[in-house]
Amino acid sequence: MTRPTELALGNVLAERLRQEQLVKSGVIRWTCAEPDVDDHPKLAVLGEEFGEVARNLCERLTRSHTALCLCSECVAGLHDLREELVQVAAVAVAWIEALDARP
């Protein structure tokens, strides 16, 4: 049985691989794993992903549902929140990769 941490880290790895595939296919020019890209644009990317998490929470707060609501709209919102958090983690991992690759 997969433990929650293994599942979450597996999703982060899958997102990192997806990011690299986006570069290979030309959809994006670089990922935060590039050691030659300055840290400032990487912070912007991480900030954008964090902003998506914040937006998700703000949208959920404006609804009159409770935090434990299981209606389809709230469940979808939680799924989206999880996806955004995976992206935040994957961007952070990519940035760590870039730092580790520097001399």
Biopython code that builds the backbone (N, CA, C, O; Angstrom):
import numpy as np
from Bio.PDB.StructureBuilder import StructureBuilder

atoms = [
    (1, "MET", "N", (0.845, -1.189, 0.000)),
    (1, "MET", "CA", (0.000, 0.000, 0.000)),
    (1, "MET", "C", (0.887, 1.249, 0.000)),
    (1, "MET", "O", (1.856, 1.331, 0.755)),
    (2, "THR", "N", (0.553, 2.203, -0.839)),
    (2, "THR", "CA", (1.319, 3.429, -0.946)),
    (2, "THR", "C", (0.972, 4.353, 0.214)),
    (2, "THR", "O", (-0.197, 4.617, 0.494)),
    (3, "ARG", "N", (2.014, 4.838, 0.881)),
    (3, "ARG", "CA", (1.808, 5.784, 1.973)),
    (3, "ARG", "C", (1.546, 7.173, 1.391)),
    (3, "ARG", "O", (1.946, 7.453, 0.261)),
    (4, "PRO", "N", (0.880, 8.043, 2.147)),
    (4, "PRO", "CA", (0.564, 9.382, 1.642)),
    (4, "PRO", "C", (1.796, 10.166, 1.171)),
    (4, "PRO", "O", (1.741, 10.854, 0.151)),
    (5, "THR", "N", (2.892, 10.065, 1.906)),
    (5, "THR", "CA", (4.105, 10.787, 1.508)),
    (5, "THR", "C", (4.637, 10.259, 0.186)),
    (5, "THR", "O", (5.054, 11.039, -0.670)),
    (6, "GLU", "N", (4.628, 8.948, 0.012)),
    (6, "GLU", "CA", (5.099, 8.364, -1.253)),
    (6, "GLU", "C", (4.216, 8.798, -2.411)),
    (6, "GLU", "O", (4.719, 9.090, -3.496)),
    (7, "LEU", "N", (2.932, 8.844, -2.202)),
    (7, "LEU", "CA", (2.000, 9.281, -3.239)),
    (7, "LEU", "C", (2.264, 10.741, -3.609)),
    (7, "LEU", "O", (2.348, 11.086, -4.788)),
    (8, "ALA", "N", (2.395, 11.594, -2.591)),
    (8, "ALA", "CA", (2.625, 13.020, -2.848)),
    (8, "ALA", "C", (3.949, 13.230, -3.573)),
    (8, "ALA", "O", (4.002, 13.979, -4.549)),
    (9, "LEU", "N", (5.015, 12.586, -3.115)),
    (9, "LEU", "CA", (6.313, 12.761, -3.760)),
    (9, "LEU", "C", (6.328, 12.172, -5.170)),
    (9, "LEU", "O", (7.005, 12.691, -6.058)),
    (10, "GLY", "N", (5.593, 11.104, -5.366)),
    (10, "GLY", "CA", (5.453, 10.545, -6.716)),
    (10, "GLY", "C", (4.765, 11.527, -7.654)),
    (10, "GLY", "O", (5.137, 11.643, -8.821)),
    (11, "ASN", "N", (3.764, 12.232, -7.142)),
    (11, "ASN", "CA", (3.083, 13.253, -7.946)),
    (11, "ASN", "C", (4.005, 14.428, -8.251)),
    (11, "ASN", "O", (3.957, 14.991, -9.344)),
    (12, "VAL", "N", (4.840, 14.795, -7.290)),
    (12, "VAL", "CA", (5.805, 15.879, -7.522)),
    (12, "VAL", "C", (6.805, 15.455, -8.598)),
    (12, "VAL", "O", (7.131, 16.245, -9.484)),
    (13, "LEU", "N", (7.287, 14.227, -8.529)),
    (13, "LEU", "CA", (8.208, 13.720, -9.549)),
    (13, "LEU", "C", (7.539, 13.727, -10.926)),
    (13, "LEU", "O", (8.146, 14.151, -11.910)),
    (14, "ALA", "N", (6.315, 13.269, -10.993)),
    (14, "ALA", "CA", (5.598, 13.261, -12.272)),
    (14, "ALA", "C", (5.457, 14.684, -12.825)),
    (14, "ALA", "O", (5.576, 14.894, -14.032)),
    (15, "GLU", "N", (5.210, 15.642, -11.958)),
    (15, "GLU", "CA", (5.103, 17.037, -12.392)),
    (15, "GLU", "C", (6.452, 17.562, -12.872)),
    (15, "GLU", "O", (6.509, 18.302, -13.854)),
    (16, "ARG", "N", (7.533, 17.194, -12.199)),
    (16, "ARG", "CA", (8.867, 17.613, -12.654)),
    (16, "ARG", "C", (9.145, 17.058, -14.052)),
    (16, "ARG", "O", (9.652, 17.773, -14.917)),
    (17, "LEU", "N", (8.819, 15.807, -14.268)),
    (17, "LEU", "CA", (9.024, 15.206, -15.583)),
    (17, "LEU", "C", (8.154, 15.890, -16.636)),
    (17, "LEU", "O", (8.585, 16.076, -17.774)),
    (18, "ARG", "N", (6.947, 16.258, -16.263)),
    (18, "ARG", "CA", (6.050, 16.968, -17.175)),
    (18, "ARG", "C", (6.632, 18.327, -17.554)),
    (18, "ARG", "O", (6.567, 18.738, -18.713)),
    (19, "GLN", "N", (7.198, 19.015, -16.573)),
    (19, "GLN", "CA", (7.818, 20.311, -16.844)),
    (19, "GLN", "C", (8.945, 20.166, -17.869)),
    (19, "GLN", "O", (9.046, 20.964, -18.800)),
    (20, "GLU", "N", (9.776, 19.163, -17.697)),
    (20, "GLU", "CA", (10.889, 18.951, -18.633)),
    (20, "GLU", "C", (10.370, 18.589, -20.024)),
    (20, "GLU", "O", (10.966, 18.971, -21.032)),
    (21, "GLN", "N", (9.271, 17.859, -20.075)),
    (21, "GLN", "CA", (8.682, 17.511, -21.369)),
    (21, "GLN", "C", (8.148, 18.759, -22.068)),
    (21, "GLN", "O", (8.208, 18.859, -23.294)),
    (22, "LEU", "N", (7.630, 19.706, -21.295)),
    (22, "LEU", "CA", (7.156, 20.957, -21.881)),
    (22, "LEU", "C", (8.299, 21.722, -22.544)),
    (22, "LEU", "O", (8.100, 22.365, -23.574)),
    (23, "VAL", "N", (9.492, 21.654, -21.958)),
    (23, "VAL", "CA", (10.656, 22.292, -22.574)),
    (23, "VAL", "C", (11.019, 21.563, -23.863)),
    (23, "VAL", "O", (11.248, 22.194, -24.895)),
    (24, "LYS", "N", (11.070, 20.245, -23.803)),
    (24, "LYS", "CA", (11.440, 19.460, -24.990)),
    (24, "LYS", "C", (10.480, 19.677, -26.146)),
    (24, "LYS", "O", (10.888, 19.672, -27.307)),
    (25, "SER", "N", (9.203, 19.868, -25.830)),
    (25, "SER", "CA", (8.204, 20.059, -26.879)),
    (25, "SER", "C", (8.078, 21.519, -27.305)),
    (25, "SER", "O", (7.301, 21.833, -28.206)),
    (26, "GLY", "N", (8.829, 22.407, -26.671)),
    (26, "GLY", "CA", (8.825, 23.810, -27.063)),
    (26, "GLY", "C", (7.704, 24.651, -26.487)),
    (26, "GLY", "O", (7.536, 25.806, -26.877)),
    (27, "VAL", "N", (6.945, 24.099, -25.577)),
    (27, "VAL", "CA", (5.840, 24.851, -24.979)),
    (27, "VAL", "C", (6.372, 25.952, -24.058)),
    (27, "VAL", "O", (5.844, 27.064, -24.036)),
    (28, "ILE", "N", (7.420, 25.630, -23.302)),
    (28, "ILE", "CA", (8.095, 26.620, -22.464)),
    (28, "ILE", "C", (9.577, 26.594, -22.792)),
    (28, "ILE", "O", (10.085, 25.601, -23.311)),
    (29, "ARG", "N", (10.273, 27.686, -22.490)),
    (29, "ARG", "CA", (11.689, 27.778, -22.862)),
    (29, "ARG", "C", (12.625, 27.158, -21.841)),
    (29, "ARG", "O", (13.690, 26.665, -22.212)),
    (30, "TRP", "N", (12.260, 27.168, -20.569)),
    (30, "TRP", "CA", (13.141, 26.649, -19.524)),
    (30, "TRP", "C", (12.311, 26.282, -18.299)),
    (30, "TRP", "O", (11.154, 26.681, -18.164)),
    (31, "THR", "N", (12.928, 25.518, -17.420)),
    (31, "THR", "CA", (12.332, 25.242, -16.113)),
    (31, "THR", "C", (13.253, 25.817, -15.054)),
    (31, "THR", "O", (14.365, 26.254, -15.350)),
    (32, "CYS", "N", (12.788, 25.812, -13.840)),
    (32, "CYS", "CA", (13.587, 26.327, -12.725)),
    (32, "CYS", "C", (14.786, 25.433, -12.426)),
    (32, "CYS", "O", (15.608, 25.777, -11.577)),
    (33, "ALA", "N", (14.904, 24.298, -13.102)),
    (33, "ALA", "CA", (16.055, 23.415, -12.919)),
    (33, "ALA", "C", (17.280, 23.884, -13.688)),
    (33, "ALA", "O", (18.367, 23.330, -13.518)),
    (34, "GLU", "N", (17.117, 24.901, -14.537)),
    (34, "GLU", "CA", (18.230, 25.396, -15.346)),
    (34, "GLU", "C", (19.189, 26.201, -14.470)),
    (34, "GLU", "O", (18.803, 27.244, -13.942)),
    (35, "PRO", "N", (20.438, 25.735, -14.305)),
    (35, "PRO", "CA", (21.371, 26.471, -13.453)),
    (35, "PRO", "C", (21.798, 27.816, -14.043)),
    (35, "PRO", "O", (22.249, 28.695, -13.308)),
    (36, "ASP", "N", (21.662, 27.985, -15.357)),
    (36, "ASP", "CA", (22.079, 29.231, -16.001)),
    (36, "ASP", "C", (20.999, 30.302, -16.011)),
    (36, "ASP", "O", (21.253, 31.430, -16.435)),
    (37, "VAL", "N", (19.806, 29.970, -15.552)),
    (37, "VAL", "CA", (18.734, 30.969, -15.466)),
    (37, "VAL", "C", (18.838, 31.638, -14.100)),
    (37, "VAL", "O", (18.986, 30.968, -13.078)),
    (38, "ASP", "N", (18.759, 32.960, -14.095)),
    (38, "ASP", "CA", (18.864, 33.733, -12.862)),
    (38, "ASP", "C", (17.757, 33.346, -11.870)),
    (38, "ASP", "O", (16.703, 32.844, -12.262)),
    (39, "ASP", "N", (18.016, 33.588, -10.592)),
    (39, "ASP", "CA", (17.045, 33.240, -9.554)),
    (39, "ASP", "C", (15.792, 34.111, -9.580)),
    (39, "ASP", "O", (14.732, 33.653, -9.153)),
    (40, "HIS", "N", (15.873, 35.337, -10.061)),
    (40, "HIS", "CA", (14.707, 36.229, -10.033)),
    (40, "HIS", "C", (13.535, 35.702, -10.865)),
    (40, "HIS", "O", (12.406, 35.717, -10.375)),
    (41, "PRO", "N", (13.752, 35.239, -12.100)),
    (41, "PRO", "CA", (12.603, 34.674, -12.823)),
    (41, "PRO", "C", (12.085, 33.387, -12.184)),
    (41, "PRO", "O", (10.901, 33.067, -12.292)),
    (42, "LYS", "N", (12.966, 32.662, -11.526)),
    (42, "LYS", "CA", (12.517, 31.441, -10.832)),
    (42, "LYS", "C", (11.596, 31.810, -9.675)),
    (42, "LYS", "O", (10.598, 31.135, -9.422)),
    (43, "LEU", "N", (11.943, 32.888, -8.978)),
    (43, "LEU", "CA", (11.071, 33.360, -7.903)),
    (43, "LEU", "C", (9.714, 33.768, -8.456)),
    (43, "LEU", "O", (8.684, 33.526, -7.827)),
    (44, "ALA", "N", (9.714, 34.385, -9.629)),
    (44, "ALA", "CA", (8.447, 34.775, -10.257)),
    (44, "ALA", "C", (7.596, 33.539, -10.574)),
    (44, "ALA", "O", (6.383, 33.544, -10.361)),
    (45, "VAL", "N", (8.236, 32.487, -11.081)),
    (45, "VAL", "CA", (7.507, 31.247, -11.392)),
    (45, "VAL", "C", (6.942, 30.641, -10.110)),
    (45, "VAL", "O", (5.773, 30.257, -10.063)),
    (46, "LEU", "N", (7.767, 30.555, -9.077)),
    (46, "LEU", "CA", (7.303, 30.003, -7.806)),
    (46, "LEU", "C", (6.186, 30.860, -7.229)),
    (46, "LEU", "O", (5.206, 30.338, -6.698)),
    (47, "GLY", "N", (6.336, 32.177, -7.333)),
    (47, "GLY", "CA", (5.298, 33.083, -6.844)),
    (47, "GLY", "C", (3.983, 32.914, -7.582)),
    (47, "GLY", "O", (2.910, 32.984, -6.983)),
    (48, "GLU", "N", (4.072, 32.690, -8.885)),
    (48, "GLU", "CA", (2.851, 32.475, -9.671)),
    (48, "GLU", "C", (2.148, 31.207, -9.208)),
    (48, "GLU", "O", (0.926, 31.188, -9.060)),
    (49, "GLU", "N", (2.911, 30.161, -8.982)),
    (49, "GLU", "CA", (2.302, 28.908, -8.516)),
    (49, "GLU", "C", (1.697, 29.075, -7.124)),
    (49, "GLU", "O", (0.603, 28.579, -6.857)),
    (50, "PHE", "N", (2.406, 29.772, -6.243)),
    (50, "PHE", "CA", (1.879, 30.047, -4.907)),
    (50, "PHE", "C", (0.605, 30.879, -5.004)),
    (50, "PHE", "O", (-0.345, 30.669, -4.250)),
    (51, "GLY", "N", (0.595, 31.827, -5.941)),
    (51, "GLY", "CA", (-0.595, 32.645, -6.156)),
    (51, "GLY", "C", (-1.801, 31.821, -6.575)),
    (51, "GLY", "O", (-2.934, 32.136, -6.209)),
    (52, "GLU", "N", (-1.558, 30.765, -7.345)),
    (52, "GLU", "CA", (-2.656, 29.868, -7.735)),
    (52, "GLU", "C", (-3.248, 29.170, -6.507)),
    (52, "GLU", "O", (-4.459, 28.966, -6.427)),
    (53, "VAL", "N", (-2.388, 28.806, -5.557)),
    (53, "VAL", "CA", (-2.866, 28.205, -4.304)),
    (53, "VAL", "C", (-3.729, 29.221, -3.554)),
    (53, "VAL", "O", (-4.822, 28.899, -3.088)),
    (54, "ALA", "N", (-3.226, 30.442, -3.447)),
    (54, "ALA", "CA", (-3.966, 31.491, -2.740)),
    (54, "ALA", "C", (-5.307, 31.774, -3.412)),
    (54, "ALA", "O", (-6.322, 31.941, -2.736)),
    (55, "ARG", "N", (-5.309, 31.827, -4.742)),
    (55, "ARG", "CA", (-6.555, 32.078, -5.468)),
    (55, "ARG", "C", (-7.578, 30.970, -5.207)),
    (55, "ARG", "O", (-8.761, 31.242, -5.000)),
    (56, "ASN", "N", (-7.112, 29.727, -5.218)),
    (56, "ASN", "CA", (-7.998, 28.606, -4.945)),
    (56, "ASN", "C", (-8.641, 28.758, -3.570)),
    (56, "ASN", "O", (-9.850, 28.578, -3.419)),
    (57, "LEU", "N", (-7.827, 29.089, -2.573)),
    (57, "LEU", "CA", (-8.363, 29.226, -1.219)),
    (57, "LEU", "C", (-9.345, 30.389, -1.127)),
    (57, "LEU", "O", (-10.388, 30.275, -0.483)),
    (58, "CYS", "N", (-9.015, 31.494, -1.762)),
    (58, "CYS", "CA", (-9.914, 32.653, -1.728)),
    (58, "CYS", "C", (-11.250, 32.332, -2.392)),
    (58, "CYS", "O", (-12.304, 32.726, -1.893)),
    (59, "GLU", "N", (-11.208, 31.627, -3.502)),
    (59, "GLU", "CA", (-12.447, 31.242, -4.179)),
    (59, "GLU", "C", (-13.276, 30.330, -3.296)),
    (59, "GLU", "O", (-14.500, 30.455, -3.247)),
    (60, "ARG", "N", (-12.627, 29.424, -2.607)),
    (60, "ARG", "CA", (-13.356, 28.513, -1.730)),
    (60, "ARG", "C", (-13.929, 29.236, -0.522)),
    (60, "ARG", "O", (-15.002, 28.875, -0.038)),
    (61, "LEU", "N", (-13.227, 30.253, -0.028)),
    (61, "LEU", "CA", (-13.710, 31.000, 1.129)),
    (61, "LEU", "C", (-14.949, 31.823, 0.810)),
    (61, "LEU", "O", (-15.761, 32.095, 1.695)),
    (62, "THR", "N", (-15.099, 32.221, -0.453)),
    (62, "THR", "CA", (-16.242, 33.048, -0.817)),
    (62, "THR", "C", (-17.530, 32.232, -0.925)),
    (62, "THR", "O", (-18.621, 32.799, -0.985)),
    (63, "ARG", "N", (-17.410, 30.935, -0.950)),
    (63, "ARG", "CA", (-18.611, 30.085, -0.975)),
    (63, "ARG", "C", (-19.157, 29.945, 0.442)),
    (63, "ARG", "O", (-18.424, 30.129, 1.414)),
    (64, "SER", "N", (-20.409, 29.628, 0.558)),
    (64, "SER", "CA", (-21.033, 29.517, 1.876)),
    (64, "SER", "C", (-20.956, 28.093, 2.422)),
    (64, "SER", "O", (-21.728, 27.719, 3.305)),
    (65, "HIS", "N", (-20.024, 27.303, 1.897)),
    (65, "HIS", "CA", (-19.881, 25.923, 2.340)),
    (65, "HIS", "C", (-18.894, 25.850, 3.511)),
    (65, "HIS", "O", (-18.099, 26.764, 3.729)),
    (66, "THR", "N", (-18.963, 24.762, 4.243)),
    (66, "THR", "CA", (-18.009, 24.558, 5.327)),
    (66, "THR", "C", (-16.727, 23.958, 4.768)),
    (66, "THR", "O", (-16.701, 23.483, 3.633)),
    (67, "ALA", "N", (-15.678, 23.979, 5.557)),
    (67, "ALA", "CA", (-14.383, 23.438, 5.125)),
    (67, "ALA", "C", (-14.471, 21.937, 4.847)),
    (67, "ALA", "O", (-13.663, 21.403, 4.088)),
    (68, "LEU", "N", (-15.429, 21.264, 5.446)),
    (68, "LEU", "CA", (-15.556, 19.812, 5.282)),
    (68, "LEU", "C", (-16.643, 19.418, 4.301)),
    (68, "LEU", "O", (-17.015, 18.247, 4.227)),
    (69, "CYS", "N", (-17.156, 20.376, 3.552)),
    (69, "CYS", "CA", (-18.221, 20.112, 2.590)),
    (69, "CYS", "C", (-17.742, 19.123, 1.530)),
    (69, "CYS", "O", (-16.613, 19.224, 1.050)),
    (70, "LEU", "N", (-18.590, 18.175, 1.168)),
    (70, "LEU", "CA", (-18.247, 17.157, 0.180)),
    (70, "LEU", "C", (-19.085, 17.273, -1.090)),
    (70, "LEU", "O", (-19.206, 16.306, -1.843)),
    (71, "CYS", "N", (-19.667, 18.456, -1.335)),
    (71, "CYS", "CA", (-20.393, 18.619, -2.591)),
    (71, "CYS", "C", (-19.392, 18.563, -3.743)),
    (71, "CYS", "O", (-18.191, 18.728, -3.533)),
    (72, "SER", "N", (-19.881, 18.332, -4.949)),
    (72, "SER", "CA", (-18.981, 18.146, -6.092)),
    (72, "SER", "C", (-18.114, 19.377, -6.350)),
    (72, "SER", "O", (-16.953, 19.244, -6.736)),
    (73, "GLU", "N", (-18.667, 20.575, -6.141)),
    (73, "GLU", "CA", (-17.899, 21.802, -6.354)),
    (73, "GLU", "C", (-16.738, 21.907, -5.364)),
    (73, "GLU", "O", (-15.631, 22.285, -5.746)),
    (74, "CYS", "N", (-16.984, 21.575, -4.105)),
    (74, "CYS", "CA", (-15.936, 21.654, -3.084)),
    (74, "CYS", "C", (-14.889, 20.559, -3.275)),
    (74, "CYS", "O", (-13.696, 20.801, -3.093)),
    (75, "VAL", "N", (-15.322, 19.382, -3.634)),
    (75, "VAL", "CA", (-14.376, 18.291, -3.886)),
    (75, "VAL", "C", (-13.482, 18.644, -5.071)),
    (75, "VAL", "O", (-12.277, 18.396, -5.034)),
    (76, "ALA", "N", (-14.059, 19.216, -6.111)),
    (76, "ALA", "CA", (-13.266, 19.649, -7.265)),
    (76, "ALA", "C", (-12.268, 20.724, -6.852)),
    (76, "ALA", "O", (-11.129, 20.725, -7.319)),
    (77, "GLY", "N", (-12.682, 21.627, -5.993)),
    (77, "GLY", "CA", (-11.789, 22.672, -5.500)),
    (77, "GLY", "C", (-10.618, 22.101, -4.723)),
    (77, "GLY", "O", (-9.491, 22.582, -4.849)),
    (78, "LEU", "N", (-10.877, 21.082, -3.924)),
    (78, "LEU", "CA", (-9.790, 20.431, -3.179)),
    (78, "LEU", "C", (-8.836, 19.719, -4.119)),
    (78, "LEU", "O", (-7.625, 19.731, -3.902)),
    (79, "HIS", "N", (-9.363, 19.106, -5.149)),
    (79, "HIS", "CA", (-8.508, 18.443, -6.142)),
    (79, "HIS", "C", (-7.615, 19.467, -6.824)),
    (79, "HIS", "O", (-6.420, 19.234, -7.007)),
    (80, "ASP", "N", (-8.198, 20.606, -7.201)),
    (80, "ASP", "CA", (-7.422, 21.670, -7.838)),
    (80, "ASP", "C", (-6.362, 22.219, -6.883)),
    (80, "ASP", "O", (-5.235, 22.488, -7.299)),
    (81, "LEU", "N", (-6.716, 22.387, -5.605)),
    (81, "LEU", "CA", (-5.758, 22.866, -4.613)),
    (81, "LEU", "C", (-4.576, 21.917, -4.511)),
    (81, "LEU", "O", (-3.427, 22.353, -4.460)),
    (82, "ARG", "N", (-4.855, 20.623, -4.480)),
    (82, "ARG", "CA", (-3.790, 19.630, -4.399)),
    (82, "ARG", "C", (-2.876, 19.718, -5.614)),
    (82, "ARG", "O", (-1.653, 19.661, -5.485)),
    (83, "GLU", "N", (-3.473, 19.857, -6.793)),
    (83, "GLU", "CA", (-2.677, 19.967, -8.017)),
    (83, "GLU", "C", (-1.772, 21.199, -7.974)),
    (83, "GLU", "O", (-0.613, 21.133, -8.382)),
    (84, "GLU", "N", (-2.291, 22.303, -7.488)),
    (84, "GLU", "CA", (-1.482, 23.521, -7.395)),
    (84, "GLU", "C", (-0.347, 23.347, -6.394)),
    (84, "GLU", "O", (0.768, 23.811, -6.634)),
    (85, "LEU", "N", (-0.620, 22.686, -5.283)),
    (85, "LEU", "CA", (0.438, 22.443, -4.294)),
    (85, "LEU", "C", (1.523, 21.525, -4.847)),
    (85, "LEU", "O", (2.703, 21.713, -4.551)),
    (86, "VAL", "N", (1.137, 20.539, -5.643)),
    (86, "VAL", "CA", (2.118, 19.675, -6.307)),
    (86, "VAL", "C", (2.990, 20.517, -7.230)),
    (86, "VAL", "O", (4.202, 20.314, -7.289)),
    (87, "GLN", "N", (2.390, 21.455, -7.946)),
    (87, "GLN", "CA", (3.167, 22.312, -8.841)),
    (87, "GLN", "C", (4.120, 23.213, -8.061)),
    (87, "GLN", "O", (5.252, 23.431, -8.493)),
    (88, "VAL", "N", (3.677, 23.739, -6.917)),
    (88, "VAL", "CA", (4.561, 24.539, -6.071)),
    (88, "VAL", "C", (5.769, 23.701, -5.649)),
    (88, "VAL", "O", (6.912, 24.151, -5.738)),
    (89, "ALA", "N", (5.503, 22.490, -5.195)),
    (89, "ALA", "CA", (6.587, 21.616, -4.749)),
    (89, "ALA", "C", (7.527, 21.263, -5.892)),
    (89, "ALA", "O", (8.743, 21.229, -5.701)),
    (90, "ALA", "N", (6.986, 21.002, -7.069)),
    (90, "ALA", "CA", (7.815, 20.630, -8.216)),
    (90, "ALA", "C", (8.701, 21.791, -8.658)),
    (90, "ALA", "O", (9.855, 21.583, -9.032)),
    (91, "VAL", "N", (8.170, 23.007, -8.619)),
    (91, "VAL", "CA", (8.983, 24.171, -8.969)),
    (91, "VAL", "C", (10.097, 24.345, -7.937)),
    (91, "VAL", "O", (11.235, 24.642, -8.300)),
    (92, "ALA", "N", (9.781, 24.165, -6.669)),
    (92, "ALA", "CA", (10.807, 24.268, -5.630)),
    (92, "ALA", "C", (11.886, 23.201, -5.814)),
    (92, "ALA", "O", (13.073, 23.486, -5.658)),
    (93, "VAL", "N", (11.484, 21.987, -6.140)),
    (93, "VAL", "CA", (12.454, 20.916, -6.387)),
    (93, "VAL", "C", (13.334, 21.264, -7.582)),
    (93, "VAL", "O", (14.548, 21.066, -7.542)),
    (94, "ALA", "N", (12.728, 21.778, -8.635)),
    (94, "ALA", "CA", (13.507, 22.158, -9.814)),
    (94, "ALA", "C", (14.545, 23.206, -9.450)),
    (94, "ALA", "O", (15.692, 23.127, -9.890)),
    (95, "TRP", "N", (14.153, 24.177, -8.658)),
    (95, "TRP", "CA", (15.077, 25.237, -8.255)),
    (95, "TRP", "C", (16.218, 24.653, -7.420)),
    (95, "TRP", "O", (17.370, 25.056, -7.577)),
    (96, "ILE", "N", (15.903, 23.708, -6.537)),
    (96, "ILE", "CA", (16.937, 23.020, -5.752)),
    (96, "ILE", "C", (17.899, 22.293, -6.678)),
    (96, "ILE", "O", (19.110, 22.309, -6.461)),
    (97, "GLU", "N", (17.353, 21.648, -7.722)),
    (97, "GLU", "CA", (18.202, 20.968, -8.695)),
    (97, "GLU", "C", (19.186, 21.954, -9.319)),
    (97, "GLU", "O", (20.367, 21.646, -9.473)),
    (98, "ALA", "N", (18.697, 23.135, -9.675)),
    (98, "ALA", "CA", (19.557, 24.150, -10.289)),
    (98, "ALA", "C", (20.643, 24.597, -9.316)),
    (98, "ALA", "O", (21.799, 24.748, -9.711)),
    (99, "LEU", "N", (20.294, 24.806, -8.065)),
    (99, "LEU", "CA", (21.291, 25.205, -7.079)),
    (99, "LEU", "C", (22.360, 24.120, -6.912)),
    (99, "LEU", "O", (23.551, 24.415, -6.814)),
    (100, "ASP", "N", (21.918, 22.876, -6.882)),
    (100, "ASP", "CA", (22.862, 21.768, -6.722)),
    (100, "ASP", "C", (23.785, 21.608, -7.931)),
    (100, "ASP", "O", (24.888, 21.077, -7.806)),
    (101, "ALA", "N", (23.335, 22.067, -9.098)),
    (101, "ALA", "CA", (24.130, 21.943, -10.315)),
    (101, "ALA", "C", (25.158, 23.062, -10.464)),
    (101, "ALA", "O", (26.057, 22.976, -11.300)),
    (102, "ARG", "N", (25.026, 24.101, -9.661)),
    (102, "ARG", "CA", (25.976, 25.217, -9.752)),
    (102, "ARG", "C", (27.301, 24.832, -9.107)),
    (102, "ARG", "O", (27.338, 24.060, -8.150)),
    (103, "PRO", "N", (28.394, 25.383, -9.647)),
    (103, "PRO", "CA", (29.714, 25.067, -9.069)),
    (103, "PRO", "C", (29.888, 25.619, -7.665)),
    (103, "PRO", "O", (30.941, 25.433, -7.055)),
]
sb = StructureBuilder()
sb.init_structure("model")
sb.init_model(0)
sb.init_chain("A")
sb.init_seg("    ")
for serial, (resi, resn, name, xyz) in enumerate(atoms, 1):
    if name == "N":
        sb.init_residue(resn, " ", resi, " ")
    sb.init_atom(name, np.array(xyz, "f"), 0.0, 1.0, " ", f" {name:<3s}", serial, name[0])
structure = sb.get_structure()
